[in-house]
Amino acid sequence: MGANLAQLSNVERLEWEAIASALAPPPSLDYLTFAEQNIVFESGPFRGPFNRALFPYFDQILLALSPDDPCRYVTLASSAQIGKTALATIFALGATTMGQGAFLFAHPTEDNARRWSRMKLAPMMRSTAIVCEMFPQRSRDSSDCLFFKERCDGLACLLLTGANSPASLSQVTVNNMVLDDLSKWEVNSAGDPEIMCESRARAIADAKILKISTPLLNPGCRITRNFAEGSREYPYVPCPHCGRMQILEWDNMLALLDPAHPELASFSCVACGGIIEERHRLQMLRGFTWRAHNPAAMSQHRSFWIWSAYSMLQSFEQIAREYLKTRGDAAGEQSFSNDTLGKAYEAKGAGRPSQELAARASESHYARGVVPQGALVLTLGIDCQGDRVEWLLLGHGRQYRRFVIDYGVIFGHISEQNCQDNIDVLLRRKWTNSFGRAIGISLAAIDANYATDDVIAFARRYPSWKLIAVRGANSDLAPRIARVERERDEKRGVVRKGSNRFFNIGVNQFKMSLYRDLTKDDPSQPGRIGFPSGCEDRLFQEIMGETRVMHKRMGQVFYRWEKIAAHQATEMLDALVYANAAGLKHGVNAISDQGWDRLEATFECAPDPAWAPPARPKRTLADFARLGS
């Protein structure tokens, strides 16, 4: 006891011990062992302790994040439902629990960071005993808030931020970081946030930078570019029949897929041809291994790619059903490519020659102004210009097929009474189909990019289920359609009335989808767009009048839609986009087979020749005299 007191009273000894502690090399960080011994999932399909057998593809990634591996960058490009977020959370908690220094966890936006902190981070911190002990969560503790978690001894902390907040990406040095959902990051006012984040660890020689994301659009996808720059490690599993190591490829499953029996979805071995079924997956995962296709990069950058077929969170049948459900819908096909296949969707940035569309239309089975068989829901797109309004009528049918039916011009400014009267007539108009049935417009979308207040004032004359105002959002990441929550008048600064019927639309995505669908010539193809005979050449020239052009800003590549020629008009392309947006808002993509059956029964049957409207009774002068009294 006396010796201990003597040591404590020795100030010089305490000073040297503090210096030795500061200069001591950090302990070896084994994230795989940390996960096995400590991580507990509070909720989800695999509640309980971390089980390596269910996630064999995590092993090498966690080992690559250890200081023992010389690489600085680790990239994981994958589909959804693989466990990327769980992997990144294990890395963050392991580094801040076992190591020292600051850890940065960056999301696309601060809202994403807030949601992750509450829904993912907090539950895992509660369920993992060692983390809960070292990071006591108290609602009124300044060291514990949504965006900042400090270890109880003050030697480590976790910082959360959004890539859209330049201020939060400055004036901090971090030892490790996670860049989450990297494909959704956009250049902010201060520059490229990916570069800004990486610079936060520039002074740390052994820093680890983990980049994770589901791919989005290519060219221009950040996670796809990072994966290509790294070691490009692919997942190999043994055939359950012959043992041949191979990658489970989507094209392999697709070749065997029977649309009538998605429950039989399977693969075939590339060596022996044996059928690989869902029941074989756990057996194959026991022999899982990563193989680098660019091993020269492993010392600096290890990159991994994997998709849903390897995950116990998604069955082969579910993958097949998702494909069959989205086939023909460009938006659905992109989601399937990104979220299920883990691959970037190849953007269609240039249209086909307008002459080809014109030639195809000249042989069409229906004429302009006639609703063809199969077009059961009509939507209208209206584009506003300074001296005219141009419109295009679009028919929607089964399997995402569409038909251009008619188009035209109304002269005058949208604020002029004569122009508004003509639009009123257009919105009330009905078109006759080949069965003699009259069909009206289900929903119209009018352009509010120009003369916004005048357009919204006009739209307020109609219910929102009949007419909506739309405005283009020029970003590849913009949602296809999203309601404007609070739209302010720029001149007066007050909230515009009627903004509840005002929507932003992702025109970039709509144009890419349209240009892809316009390449489909077979009338039976899902998603095909048909044209009537009797159209002017200008219709096709305007629809094909733009292309996707690469630009650079602050060192970051981005893409923008531009006119092919400066003098080229593109009003019909805009009107076609708005008509498609109206269809999406109306819900045509969600109509079931039974719903299409009902529409066919209503509009695609010949009128009964024996039916006639009831005759109105003839009234005499005495009847009118009685009414007057």
C-alpha positions in Angstrom: 0.0 0.0 0.0 2.8 2.4 0.9 4.7 1.5 -2.3 1.6 2.3 -4.4 1.2 5.7 -2.6 4.8 6.4 -3.3 4.4 5.7 -7.0 1.3 7.9 -7.2 3.2 10.7 -5.5 6.1 10.5 -8.0 5.2 13.2 -10.4 8.1 12.5 -12.7 7.1 8.9 -13.0 3.5 9.9 -13.9 4.8 12.2 -16.5 6.9 9.5 -18.2 4.0 7.1 -18.0 1.7 9.6 -19.8 4.4 10.2 -22.5 4.9 6.4 -22.9 1.1 5.9 -23.2 0.9 8.6 -25.9 3.8 7.3 -27.9 2.8 3.6 -27.7 1.7 2.1 -31.0 -2.0 1.6 -31.3 -3.2 -2.0 -30.5 -3.9 -4.3 -33.4 -7.5 -3.9 -34.5 -9.2 -7.1 -35.5 -12.7 -6.1 -36.6 -13.7 -9.6 -37.5 -12.9 -10.9 -34.0 -14.5 -7.8 -32.5 -17.7 -8.5 -34.5 -17.8 -12.2 -33.4 -17.2 -11.5 -29.8 -19.3 -8.3 -29.3 -21.8 -7.3 -32.0 -25.4 -8.2 -31.3 -28.2 -7.2 -33.7 -31.2 -5.9 -31.8 -33.7 -6.4 -34.7 -34.0 -7.6 -38.2 -34.2 -11.1 -39.8 -30.9 -12.3 -38.0 -31.5 -11.0 -34.5 -28.8 -11.9 -32.0 -25.0 -12.3 -32.1 -23.1 -11.7 -35.3 -22.9 -15.0 -37.3 -20.0 -15.3 -39.8 -21.7 -18.2 -41.5 -24.5 -16.0 -42.7 -22.1 -13.3 -44.0 -18.9 -15.0 -45.2 -18.3 -12.2 -47.6 -17.7 -9.8 -44.7 -14.5 -11.6 -43.5 -12.0 -10.3 -46.1 -13.5 -6.8 -46.1 -13.2 -6.5 -42.3 -9.6 -7.9 -42.5 -8.8 -5.3 -45.2 -10.0 -2.6 -42.8 -7.5 -3.7 -40.2 -4.2 -1.8 -39.8 -2.4 -5.1 -40.7 -3.6 -4.7 -44.3 -1.5 -2.1 -46.2 -4.3 -0.7 -48.3 -5.7 2.7 -47.5 -9.0 2.5 -49.4 -11.6 -0.2 -49.2 -14.6 0.0 -51.6 -17.8 -2.1 -51.5 -20.2 -1.8 -54.4 -23.2 -4.1 -54.0 -26.9 -4.5 -54.3 -29.3 -3.7 -51.5 -30.0 -6.2 -48.7 -26.3 -7.4 -48.5 -25.6 -5.8 -45.1 -23.4 -2.8 -46.2 -24.7 -0.6 -43.5 -24.1 -3.3 -40.8 -20.6 -3.8 -42.0 -19.8 0.0 -41.9 -21.4 0.2 -38.4 -19.2 -2.6 -37.2 -16.1 -0.8 -38.6 -17.1 2.5 -36.9 -17.9 0.9 -33.5 -14.8 -1.3 -33.6 -12.5 1.6 -34.4 -13.9 3.9 -31.8 -14.1 1.2 -29.1 -10.7 -0.4 -29.5 -8.7 2.5 -31.0 -8.2 6.2 -30.6 -8.9 9.4 -32.5 -11.8 10.7 -34.5 -14.0 8.6 -36.8 -16.0 10.3 -39.6 -19.2 8.7 -40.9 -20.4 10.8 -43.9 -23.8 10.4 -45.5 -25.2 12.0 -48.7 -27.2 14.5 -46.6 -27.6 15.5 -43.0 -31.1 14.0 -43.0 -29.6 10.6 -44.0 -27.1 11.0 -41.1 -29.8 11.8 -38.6 -31.9 8.8 -39.8 -28.9 6.4 -39.6 -28.0 7.6 -36.1 -31.5 6.9 -34.8 -32.4 3.8 -36.7 -29.1 1.9 -37.2 -26.4 3.2 -34.9 -28.4 3.7 -31.6 -29.9 0.2 -31.6 -26.5 -1.5 -32.2 -24.8 0.6 -29.5 -27.6 -0.4 -27.1 -27.3 -4.1 -27.9 -23.5 -4.4 -27.9 -22.4 -4.5 -24.2 -18.8 -3.1 -24.6 -20.0 -0.2 -26.8 -22.8 0.6 -24.4 -20.3 0.7 -21.5 -17.8 2.9 -23.3 -20.5 5.2 -25.0 -23.1 5.8 -22.3 -26.2 7.2 -24.1 -27.7 10.1 -22.2 -30.2 12.4 -23.8 -28.8 15.5 -22.0 -25.1 14.7 -22.3 -23.2 17.0 -24.6 -20.9 14.1 -25.5 -23.8 12.1 -26.8 -26.0 13.6 -29.5 -27.2 12.6 -32.9 -24.1 13.8 -34.8 -21.4 13.3 -32.1 -20.6 10.4 -29.9 -17.6 10.6 -27.5 -16.1 7.7 -25.6 -16.2 8.0 -21.9 -12.4 8.4 -21.6 -12.4 11.1 -24.3 -9.8 9.3 -26.4 -12.1 8.5 -29.3 -15.2 10.0 -30.9 -17.6 9.4 -33.8 -18.6 12.3 -36.0 -21.7 12.1 -38.3 -22.2 14.5 -41.2 -23.8 15.0 -44.5 -21.9 15.5 -47.8 -24.2 18.5 -48.5 -22.8 20.4 -45.5 -19.4 21.9 -46.5 -18.9 23.5 -43.1 -19.1 20.1 -41.3 -16.4 18.7 -43.6 -13.8 21.2 -42.6 -11.5 21.9 -39.6 -11.3 18.3 -38.4 -8.7 15.5 -38.7 -9.9 12.0 -38.6 -8.2 8.6 -38.3 -10.8 6.6 -40.2 -13.9 7.2 -42.1 -16.9 5.8 -43.9 -18.4 7.4 -47.0 -21.9 5.9 -47.1 -24.2 5.8 -50.2 -21.4 7.4 -52.2 -23.3 7.2 -55.5 -25.8 9.7 -54.2 -23.2 12.4 -53.4 -23.4 15.6 -55.4 -20.9 18.5 -55.7 -21.8 21.2 -53.1 -21.0 24.9 -53.0 -17.4 24.3 -51.7 -16.5 21.5 -54.2 -16.4 17.8 -54.4 -17.4 16.4 -51.0 -15.7 13.0 -51.7 -12.3 14.8 -52.1 -13.1 17.0 -49.1 -13.7 14.0 -46.9 -10.6 12.2 -48.0 -8.5 15.3 -47.2 -9.6 15.1 -43.5 -7.3 12.0 -43.2 -4.5 13.3 -45.3 -2.2 13.7 -42.2 -2.9 10.2 -40.9 -0.5 7.7 -42.7 -2.4 4.6 -41.8 -6.0 5.9 -42.1 -8.7 3.6 -43.5 -11.3 5.0 -45.9 -14.3 2.7 -46.5 -16.6 3.6 -49.4 -19.9 1.8 -49.7 -22.9 2.2 -52.0 -25.4 0.7 -54.3 -24.4 1.8 -57.9 -26.7 4.2 -59.7 -26.2 5.6 -63.2 -23.2 5.0 -65.5 -21.3 6.9 -66.8 -20.8 9.1 -63.8 -21.4 6.6 -60.9 -18.9 7.3 -58.1 -18.9 3.8 -56.5 -18.5 2.1 -59.9 -15.5 4.3 -60.7 -13.9 3.5 -57.3 -14.5 -0.2 -57.7 -12.8 -0.1 -61.2 -9.8 1.8 -59.7 -9.3 -0.9 -57.0 -8.4 -4.6 -56.9 -11.8 -5.5 -58.4 -12.4 -8.6 -56.2 -15.4 -10.8 -57.3 -17.3 -13.4 -55.2 -16.5 -17.1 -56.2 -18.4 -20.1 -54.8 -18.0 -23.8 -55.6 -20.5 -25.7 -57.7 -22.4 -28.1 -55.3 -22.1 -30.9 -57.9 -18.5 -30.7 -59.3 -16.8 -28.1 -57.1 -15.8 -25.7 -59.9 -15.3 -22.2 -58.5 -17.4 -19.6 -60.3 -19.3 -16.3 -60.0 -23.1 -16.5 -59.9 -24.1 -14.3 -62.9 -27.5 -12.8 -63.5 -27.4 -13.8 -67.1 -27.0 -17.4 -66.1 -30.2 -17.2 -64.0 -32.0 -15.3 -66.7 -31.2 -18.0 -69.3 -33.0 -20.6 -67.2 -35.9 -18.4 -66.0 -39.4 -19.5 -66.7 -41.8 -16.5 -66.4 -44.6 -18.9 -65.5 -42.6 -20.5 -62.6 -40.4 -17.9 -60.9 -40.3 -20.2 -57.9 -38.0 -22.5 -59.9 -35.3 -19.8 -60.4 -31.8 -21.3 -60.4 -28.3 -21.2 -61.9 -26.4 -23.8 -64.0 -22.8 -24.7 -63.4 -20.5 -23.3 -66.1 -18.5 -26.5 -66.0 -20.8 -29.5 -65.5 -24.1 -27.9 -66.3 -25.6 -29.0 -63.0 -28.6 -27.1 -61.7 -27.8 -24.8 -58.7 -30.9 -24.3 -56.6 -31.8 -22.1 -53.6 -31.2 -25.1 -51.3 -27.6 -25.2 -52.3 -26.7 -21.6 -51.3 -25.7 -22.2 -47.7 -23.5 -25.1 -48.8 -21.8 -22.9 -51.5 -21.3 -20.0 -49.1 -19.1 -22.3 -46.9 -16.6 -22.3 -49.8 -16.9 -18.6 -50.5 -13.8 -16.7 -51.5 -12.9 -13.4 -53.1 -10.7 -13.3 -56.2 -9.0 -10.1 -57.4 -9.1 -9.4 -61.1 -6.7 -6.5 -60.6 -4.3 -7.8 -57.9 -1.7 -5.1 -58.5 -4.0 -2.5 -56.8 -4.4 -4.5 -53.5 -1.6 -2.8 -51.6 -3.3 0.6 -52.0 -7.0 0.0 -52.8 -9.1 -3.1 -52.2 -12.4 -3.0 -54.0 -15.2 -5.6 -53.7 -18.5 -6.3 -55.6 -21.3 -8.6 -54.7 -25.1 -8.9 -55.4 -28.3 -10.4 -54.0 -27.8 -14.0 -55.1 -25.2 -14.4 -52.4 -27.3 -12.9 -49.6 -29.4 -14.9 -47.2 -31.7 -11.9 -47.1 -33.1 -12.5 -50.6 -34.2 -15.7 -52.2 -33.7 -16.8 -55.9 -37.4 -16.7 -56.3 -37.7 -13.1 -55.0 -35.0 -12.0 -57.5 -36.9 -13.6 -60.4 -40.2 -12.0 -59.3 -38.6 -8.6 -59.1 -37.3 -8.9 -62.6 -40.6 -10.0 -64.0 -42.4 -7.2 -62.2 -40.2 -4.5 -63.6 -39.6 -5.8 -67.1 -40.5 -3.0 -69.5 -40.6 -0.2 -67.0 -37.5 1.8 -67.4 -37.6 3.1 -63.8 -38.2 -0.3 -62.5 -35.4 -1.8 -64.6 -33.0 0.8 -63.2 -34.1 -0.1 -59.6 -33.6 -3.8 -60.4 -30.2 -3.2 -61.9 -29.1 -1.1 -58.9 -30.8 -2.7 -55.9 -30.9 -6.4 -57.0 -28.0 -6.9 -59.4 -25.7 -4.3 -57.7 -24.8 -2.8 -61.1 -24.9 0.7 -62.4 -27.7 1.3 -64.9 -26.2 2.2 -68.3 -27.7 5.6 -69.2 -29.1 6.1 -72.6 -27.7 9.6 -73.4 -28.3 9.8 -77.1 -31.5 9.2 -79.1 -31.8 7.3 -82.3 -32.0 9.2 -85.6 -35.4 10.9 -86.0 -35.8 9.6 -89.5 -36.0 6.0 -88.1 -38.9 7.0 -85.8 -40.6 8.8 -88.7 -40.2 5.7 -90.9 -41.6 3.5 -88.2 -44.6 5.8 -87.6 -45.4 5.9 -91.4 -46.2 2.1 -91.1 -48.2 2.4 -87.9 -51.5 0.5 -87.5 -53.3 3.6 -86.2 -53.7 7.2 -87.4 -53.0 10.4 -85.6 -56.0 11.5 -83.4 -57.3 7.9 -83.0 -56.8 6.0 -79.7 -55.3 2.6 -80.7 -56.2 -0.7 -79.2 -54.3 -1.2 -75.9 -54.3 2.5 -75.0 -56.7 2.6 -72.0 -55.5 5.6 -69.9 -54.9 9.0 -71.5 -52.5 11.7 -70.1 -51.6 15.1 -71.4 -48.3 16.9 -71.3 -48.4 20.7 -71.7 -45.3 22.8 -72.4 -45.5 26.6 -71.9 -43.6 29.0 -74.0 -43.6 32.8 -74.2 -46.0 33.0 -77.1 -47.7 29.6 -77.2 -48.5 26.4 -75.4 -47.7 23.0 -77.0 -49.3 19.7 -76.0 -49.0 16.0 -76.5 -51.5 13.3 -75.7 -50.2 9.9 -74.6 -52.0 6.6 -74.2 -50.9 4.0 -71.6 -51.5 0.3 -71.7 -50.4 -3.1 -70.3 -46.7 -3.8 -69.6 -45.8 -0.1 -69.5 -46.5 0.3 -73.3 -47.4 3.8 -74.4 -48.8 5.3 -77.6 -48.4 8.9 -78.8 -51.9 9.8 -80.0 -52.0 13.5 -80.9 -50.2 16.8 -80.4 -50.8 20.4 -81.2 -50.1 24.1 -80.5 -52.3 26.7 -78.8 -51.1 30.3 -79.5 -50.9 32.9 -76.8 -49.4 33.4 -73.4 -50.7 31.2 -70.5 -51.9 34.3 -68.7 -54.2 35.3 -71.7 -57.8 34.5 -71.5 -58.1 33.2 -75.0 -55.2 30.8 -74.4 -56.7 29.5 -71.2 -60.1 29.0 -72.9 -58.5 26.8 -75.5 -56.7 24.8 -72.9 -60.1 24.4 -71.1 -61.5 23.0 -74.3 -58.5 20.6 -74.7 -58.9 19.3 -71.2 -62.6 18.5 -71.7 -62.0 16.9 -75.1 -62.5 13.2 -75.7 -60.8 11.0 -78.3 -62.5 8.0 -80.0 -60.8 4.6 -80.1 -61.0 1.9 -82.8 -64.1 0.4 -81.0 -66.0 3.7 -81.2 -65.7 4.5 -77.5 -64.8 8.0 -76.4 -62.0 8.3 -73.8 -61.2 11.5 -71.8 -58.0 12.7 -70.3 -57.3 11.1 -66.9 -54.6 13.6 -65.8 -52.7 16.5 -67.4 -49.4 17.9 -66.3 -48.6 21.5 -67.3 -45.1 23.1 -67.3 -44.5 25.6 -64.5 -40.8 26.3 -65.2 -41.9 29.4 -67.1 -44.5 31.9 -65.8 -44.8 29.9 -62.6 -47.4 32.0 -60.8 -49.6 32.2 -64.0 -49.4 28.4 -64.4 -50.2 27.7 -60.8 -53.1 30.1 -60.9 -54.5 28.4 -63.9 -54.0 24.9 -62.4 -56.0 25.9 -59.3 -59.1 26.1 -61.5 -59.0 22.3 -61.7 -58.9 19.6 -59.0 -55.5 18.1 -58.5 -56.6 14.7 -59.9 -57.3 16.4 -63.2 -54.4 18.9 -63.6 -51.0 19.3 -61.9 -48.2 21.8 -62.4 -44.7 20.3 -62.8 -41.2 21.7 -62.8 -38.0 19.9 -64.0 -35.3 19.0 -61.5 -32.1 18.7 -63.5 -30.2 16.1 -61.4 -29.6 12.5 -62.1 -30.4 11.8 -58.4 -33.7 13.7 -58.3 -36.8 11.5 -57.7 -39.0 11.0 -60.7 -41.9 12.9 -59.1 -42.0 14.7 -55.7 -44.5 17.2 -54.4 -43.2 20.7 -53.7 -43.8 21.1 -50.0 -43.7 24.9 -49.7 -43.2 27.0 -52.8 -42.5 30.6 -52.3 -43.1 33.5 -54.7 -39.6 34.9 -55.4 -40.9 38.4 -55.8 -43.2 38.6 -52.8 -41.6 36.0 -50.6 -44.9 34.4 -49.6 -45.9 30.8 -49.9 -47.7 30.3 -53.1 -51.3 29.1 -52.9 -51.9 25.8 -54.6 -48.4 24.5 -54.2 -50.0 21.3 -53.0 -50.7 20.5 -56.7 -47.1 21.5 -57.7 -44.5 18.7 -58.4 -40.8 18.5 -59.1 -40.0 15.8 -61.7 -36.6 14.2 -62.4 -36.4 15.1 -66.1 -33.0 13.5 -66.5 -34.3 10.1 -65.5 -37.4 10.5 -67.7 -35.3 11.4 -70.7 -32.9 8.5 -70.2 -35.9 6.1 -69.9 -37.7 7.5 -72.9 -34.6 7.3 -75.1 -34.1 3.7 -74.1 -37.7 2.8 -74.8 -37.7 4.6 -78.2 -35.2 2.0 -79.4 -37.8 -0.8 -79.1 -39.4 -1.5 -82.5 -41.2 -4.8 -81.7 -44.8 -3.9 -80.7 -44.9 -6.8 -78.3 -41.9 -5.5 -76.2 -42.8 -4.2 -72.8 -42.2 -0.5 -72.4 -42.4 0.2 -76.2 -43.6 3.7 -77.3 -45.8 3.7 -80.5 -46.4 6.6 -82.9 -49.4 7.2 -85.2 -49.2 7.7 -89.0 -49.7 11.2 -90.3 -47.2 13.0 -88.0 -45.0 15.9 -89.1 -41.2 15.4 -89.1 -40.9 18.1 -86.5 -42.4 15.8 -83.9 -39.6 13.3 -84.2 -36.9 16.0 -84.6 -38.0 17.7 -81.3 -38.3 14.4 -79.4 -34.8 13.4 -80.5 -33.4 16.9 -80.1 -31.3 16.5 -76.9 -28.3 14.5 -75.8 -26.5 13.8 -72.5 -23.2 15.8 -72.4 -20.3 15.3 -69.9 -19.1 18.4 -68.0 -16.6 19.0 -65.2 -17.0 21.2 -62.2 -14.5 21.5 -59.4 -12.8 18.4 -60.7 -15.9 16.3 -60.6 -17.5 14.8 -63.7 -21.3 15.3 -64.1 -23.7 15.0 -67.0 -26.3 17.4 -68.4 -29.0 17.2 -71.1 -28.4 19.7 -73.9 -29.9 20.5 -77.3 -28.0 18.8 -80.2 -28.1 22.2 -82.0 -28.6 25.6 -80.6 -31.6 26.3 -82.9 -33.2 22.9 -82.2 -36.7 23.1 -80.7 -37.5 20.4 -78.0 -41.0 21.3 -76.9 -42.4 17.9 -77.9 -39.7 16.1 -75.9 -40.7 18.2 -72.8 -44.4 17.6 -73.4 -43.7 13.8 -73.7 -41.8 13.9 -70.4 -44.7 15.7 -68.7 -47.3 13.3 -70.1 -45.2 10.4 -68.7 -45.0 12.2 -65.4 -48.8 12.6 -65.4 -49.1 8.8 -66.0 -46.7 8.1 -63.1 -48.7 10.4 -60.8 -52.0 8.9 -61.9 -50.6 5.4 -61.1 -50.6 3.7 -64.4 -47.5 1.7 -63.4 -49.4 0.2 -60.4 -52.5 -1.0 -62.3 -52.9 -4.7 -61.8 -53.9 -7.2 -64.5 -57.4 -7.2 -63.1 -57.5 -3.4 -63.4 -56.4 -3.5 -67.1 -59.1 -6.2 -67.6 -61.8 -3.8 -66.3 -60.5 -1.0 -68.5 -60.6 -3.2 -71.5 -64.1 -4.3 -70.7 -65.1 -0.7 -70.5 -63.4 0.9 -73.5 -62.6 -1.9 -75.9 -65.9 -3.4 -76.7 -68.2 -2.3 -79.5 -71.2 -0.1 -78.4 -74.6 -1.8 -78.3 -76.3 -0.7 -81.6 -79.7 -1.2 -79.9 -78.9 1.2 -77.2 -80.0 4.8 -77.5 -80.3 7.6 -75.0 -83.8 7.9 -73.6 -86.0 10.4 -75.4 -86.7 13.6 -73.6 -90.5 14.2 -73.1 -92.0 17.0 -75.3 -93.3 19.9 -73.3 -96.3 22.0 -74.2 -96.9 25.7 -73.6 -99.1 24.7 -70.6 -96.1 22.9 -69.1 -93.9 26.0 -69.4 -96.6 28.2 -68.0 -96.9 25.9 -65.0 -93.1 26.0 -64.5 -93.2 29.8 -64.6 -95.9 30.0 -62.0 
